Amino acid sequence: MAWLTLSLVCALSMASADAATKYWLSTYSAPELVVVRFGYSAILLAPLLLLQPWPELPAPFWGWVGSMVPLEIFAMWLYMKAIRDTPLYLTLPYLAFTPVFVAVTGLLLLGERISLTGWIGILLVVAGAYRLNAGRGTRLRAWFAPLRAIAYARGSRLMLTVAVLYSLTSVMGKGALQYTSPLFFAPFYFCLLGLATLLLFGLVIPQPRALLRACLPQHLAVGALMALMIVTHFAAVERAEVAYMIAVKRTSLLFGILYGTFLFKEPYPLRHLVAGALMVCGVLLIALGQA
């Protein structure tokens, strides 16, 4: 059950990084936020990469990585635009659709199959996340609030796109892990992402190096949370089916909504407890399906 503990730590660190980004860096542009998130995590993970021998990396490994990098950067750019401009309770719930997409991409790309218990658990996680954003009351109309939010909340549409992109990069990451270990791949991949981000957004951000030097304690805190999320993510993916791990990781949206309630005074905290109970049941079923 080590994968379950790793996935929950991953979820909490991801939610904490999101809350810290929104709380401390809300005046930054989306490209600047991407540079901070990927740049500082790369800096903190670089010693882990330099202190270990490099394995032989065959051509298929580079194929997986080359496909992932542009999708990952695009997803993070959309992610930052969503959480910066829209309340967390209108954005983070849509990440819960990633496990459903992963179940499809995992089957198509890696041949992974999900047990019936696992499917029920994944659907409960998604249902709980959906209820977190449902309208007030018990009428049928209230249950369609998350779908209506897509029409009027740009952040919701952006995050749904992010969920699709992450369903691809999560499965591709496991494809790359066939050729190396998580201890090597996690720092290698995010150092590569940090470098690619600086090269790409250095064209639109004046003095990107000055940006990395500014607000150093806040940037380091966000980068440390991202680094913890990265290491635990790949360590968990190595030990479990991608769809199971991503489903548990998506409990980060529950942590994120709690942050939204206490830090940003976002509404309806009591209603969210019902959704949280659904998600916990889903996590337990996913764990049973993996056992």
Secondary structure as GFF3:
##gff-version 3
##sequence-region A 1 291
A	DSSP	alpha_helix	2	24	.	.	.	ID=ss1
A	DSSP	alpha_helix	30	50	.	.	.	ID=ss2
A	DSSP	alpha_helix	59	85	.	.	.	ID=ss3
A	DSSP	alpha_helix	88	91	.	.	.	ID=ss4
A	DSSP	three_ten_helix	92	97	.	.	.	ID=ss5
A	DSSP	alpha_helix	98	110	.	.	.	ID=ss6
A	DSSP	alpha_helix	116	132	.	.	.	ID=ss7
A	DSSP	alpha_helix	140	143	.	.	.	ID=ss8
A	DSSP	alpha_helix	145	152	.	.	.	ID=ss9
A	DSSP	alpha_helix	154	177	.	.	.	ID=ss10
A	DSSP	alpha_helix	182	201	.	.	.	ID=ss11
A	DSSP	alpha_helix	208	213	.	.	.	ID=ss12
A	DSSP	alpha_helix	216	237	.	.	.	ID=ss13
A	DSSP	alpha_helix	242	249	.	.	.	ID=ss14
A	DSSP	alpha_helix	252	264	.	.	.	ID=ss15
A	DSSP	alpha_helix	269	290	.	.	.	ID=ss16
###
